[in-house]
Amino acid sequence: MVVVGGGPVGCACAALLARAGIGAVVLEASTAVAPDPRALAIAWSSRQTLAELGCWDALPATPMHRVHVSEAGRPGSTTLDADAAGLPALGYTVRYSDLAAALRSKAGAALHTGVRVTGVQPPTSPEAPAKVSVETADGPQVIEARLVVVADGRGDWPGIRRHAREYPHEALLVDLRFERAPEGWAWERFTPEGPMAILPRVTPAGVQHTLVWSLPPERAQALLALDDTGLSRTIEAAVGPRLGRVRQIDARATRRTALAVAKPRTGPRLAVIGNAAQTLHPIAGQGFNLGLRDAVALAAQLADTVPGDIGSAAMLAAYERRRRSDQWGGVAYTDGLLRVANFKSGPVRLLRGLGLAALDLLPGARRALLARSVFGLHL
């Protein structure tokens, strides 16, 4: 088996396959993990998978015990609580590069870096292998595989079409420190300009937060160009007084956002997982968690398959059925959240706030929000 892409999902897939006694090689173009301070939201189920792989305890992870969801300038809010869910934490945040390095170590000798995949040739018959063309330091090579698993969102793959749609807004990403933000809390806020998520991350210098704010492109660029004082004041006005003043801004960037979905998610001796299967807006924190569940399900499907049937049409169809509900649920949730969040009329915003307040009176609805929350929880 060949796994294309040595990012967190690709390496997790290889480690899961190894636990199931299935050999795989992971092909990755980069030779090292680049420093990347992005905060990833890790769902409880993802935390459990990472613990099973033996890489959780060494990860610097910040627990989120409570998530406060509110509508700016309107009545109504709700708080999701780990105690109510019967969990030690609703989720965690980790630094992207920490997670990537930990999972690379778990992939071990299966990971081959400095290898660029240039194409995949589908099998010439149902029983024939696929052929993976690569460029290495020793020149071009061809690798035969009964199954090719693509965990890299770039590239075109036989039998797979990626349907992409750019969102009419950008994500403003700001690493900052608030004056009095309580530990263990995260926030989701619907503002008149767009939805905002605030994720905590404990650092040696104290608690830092990553703010993800979905904004019209021109507004995102205008905020990016502000000095620290101007950007701090704008964020304080949008967040409200609960976190106090912004004491420090550590980093800022913008990111174009798009929804990309692979249809179908399998081809001849080929399966796409993670960002190759679905690229989502970062506001809902679904991306890594959904991709990791792809890897878990694929490893389980392969463990249930006799060796001679690995990569067969029947095996791939069974995997696709296994994942369909969760994959499309994650896509629909993220896209639907953005659509609802970008209704900006006064009456809609009032209804949205009242709806949040009503969650405190509707345990079933609160449980549903916990199960597929804005931070990618999947209980």
Secondary structure in CASP SS format (residue, H / E / C, confidence):
PFRMAT SS
TARGET T0000
AUTHOR 0000-0000-0000
METHOD secondary structure of the structure
MODEL  1
M C 1.00
V E 1.00
V E 1.00
V E 1.00
G C 1.00
G C 1.00
G C 1.00
P H 1.00
V H 1.00
G H 1.00
C H 1.00
A H 1.00
C H 1.00
A H 1.00
A H 1.00
L H 1.00
L H 1.00
A H 1.00
R H 1.00
A C 1.00
G C 1.00
I C 1.00
G C 1.00
A C 1.00
V E 1.00
V E 1.00
L E 1.00
E E 1.00
A C 1.00
S C 1.00
T C 1.00
A C 1.00
V C 1.00
A C 1.00
P C 1.00
D C 1.00
P C 1.00
R C 1.00
A E 1.00
L E 1.00
A E 1.00
I E 1.00
A E 1.00
W H 1.00
S H 1.00
S H 1.00
R H 1.00
Q H 1.00
T H 1.00
L H 1.00
A H 1.00
E H 1.00
L C 1.00
G C 1.00
C C 1.00
W C 1.00
D C 1.00
A C 1.00
L C 1.00
P C 1.00
A C 1.00
T E 1.00
P E 1.00
M E 1.00
H C 1.00
R E 1.00
V E 1.00
H E 1.00
V E 1.00
S E 1.00
E E 1.00
A C 1.00
G C 1.00
R C 1.00
P C 1.00
G C 1.00
S E 1.00
T E 1.00
T E 1.00
L E 1.00
D E 1.00
A H 1.00
D H 1.00
A H 1.00
A H 1.00
G C 1.00
L C 1.00
P C 1.00
A C 1.00
L C 1.00
G E 1.00
Y E 1.00
T E 1.00
V E 1.00
R E 1.00
Y H 1.00
S H 1.00
D H 1.00
L H 1.00
A H 1.00
A H 1.00
A H 1.00
L H 1.00
R H 1.00
S H 1.00
K H 1.00
A H 1.00
G H 1.00
A H 1.00
A H 1.00
L E 1.00
H E 1.00
T E 1.00
G C 1.00
V C 1.00
R E 1.00
V E 1.00
T E 1.00
G E 1.00
V E 1.00
Q E 1.00
P C 1.00
P C 1.00
T C 1.00
S C 1.00
P C 1.00
E C 1.00
A C 1.00
P C 1.00
A E 1.00
K E 1.00
V E 1.00
S E 1.00
V E 1.00
E E 1.00
T E 1.00
A C 1.00
D C 1.00
G E 1.00
P E 1.00
Q E 1.00
V E 1.00
I E 1.00
E E 1.00
A E 1.00
R C 1.00
L C 1.00
V E 1.00
V E 1.00
V E 1.00
A C 1.00
D C 1.00
G C 1.00
R C 1.00
G C 1.00
D C 1.00
W C 1.00
P C 1.00
G C 1.00
I C 1.00
R E 1.00
R E 1.00
H E 1.00
A E 1.00
R E 1.00
E E 1.00
Y E 1.00
P E 1.00
H E 1.00
E E 1.00
A E 1.00
L E 1.00
L E 1.00
V E 1.00
D E 1.00
L E 1.00
R E 1.00
F E 1.00
E C 1.00
R C 1.00
A C 1.00
P C 1.00
E C 1.00
G C 1.00
W E 1.00
A E 1.00
W E 1.00
E E 1.00
R E 1.00
F E 1.00
T E 1.00
P C 1.00
E C 1.00
G E 1.00
P E 1.00
M E 1.00
A E 1.00
I E 1.00
L E 1.00
P E 1.00
R E 1.00
V E 1.00
T E 1.00
P C 1.00
A C 1.00
G E 1.00
V E 1.00
Q E 1.00
H E 1.00
T E 1.00
L E 1.00
V E 1.00
W E 1.00
S E 1.00
L E 1.00
P C 1.00
P H 1.00
E H 1.00
R H 1.00
A H 1.00
Q H 1.00
A H 1.00
L H 1.00
L H 1.00
A C 1.00
L C 1.00
D C 1.00
D H 1.00
T H 1.00
G H 1.00
L H 1.00
S H 1.00
R H 1.00
T H 1.00
I H 1.00
E H 1.00
A H 1.00
A H 1.00
V H 1.00
G C 1.00
P H 1.00
R H 1.00
L H 1.00
G C 1.00
R C 1.00
V E 1.00
R E 1.00
Q E 1.00
I E 1.00
D E 1.00
A E 1.00
R E 1.00
A E 1.00
T E 1.00
R E 1.00
R E 1.00
T E 1.00
A E 1.00
L E 1.00
A E 1.00
V E 1.00
A E 1.00
K E 1.00
P C 1.00
R C 1.00
T E 1.00
G E 1.00
P C 1.00
R C 1.00
L E 1.00
A E 1.00
V E 1.00
I C 1.00
G H 1.00
N H 1.00
A H 1.00
A C 1.00
Q E 1.00
T E 1.00
L C 1.00
H C 1.00
P H 1.00
I H 1.00
A H 1.00
G C 1.00
Q C 1.00
G H 1.00
F H 1.00
N H 1.00
L H 1.00
G H 1.00
L H 1.00
R H 1.00
D H 1.00
A H 1.00
V H 1.00
A H 1.00
L H 1.00
A H 1.00
A H 1.00
Q H 1.00
L H 1.00
A H 1.00
D C 1.00
T C 1.00
V C 1.00
P H 1.00
G H 1.00
D H 1.00
I C 1.00
G C 1.00
S C 1.00
A H 1.00
A H 1.00
M H 1.00
L H 1.00
A H 1.00
A H 1.00
Y H 1.00
E H 1.00
R H 1.00
R H 1.00
R H 1.00
R H 1.00
S H 1.00
D H 1.00
Q H 1.00
W H 1.00
G H 1.00
G H 1.00
V H 1.00
A H 1.00
Y H 1.00
T H 1.00
D H 1.00
G H 1.00
L H 1.00
L H 1.00
R H 1.00
V H 1.00
A H 1.00
N C 1.00
F C 1.00
K C 1.00
S C 1.00
G H 1.00
P H 1.00
V H 1.00
R H 1.00
L H 1.00
L H 1.00
R H 1.00
G H 1.00
L H 1.00
G H 1.00
L H 1.00
A H 1.00
A H 1.00
L H 1.00
D C 1.00
L C 1.00
L C 1.00
P H 1.00
G H 1.00
A H 1.00
R H 1.00
R H 1.00
A H 1.00
L H 1.00
L H 1.00
A H 1.00
R C 1.00
S C 1.00
V C 1.00
F C 1.00
G C 1.00
L C 1.00
H C 1.00
L C 1.00
END
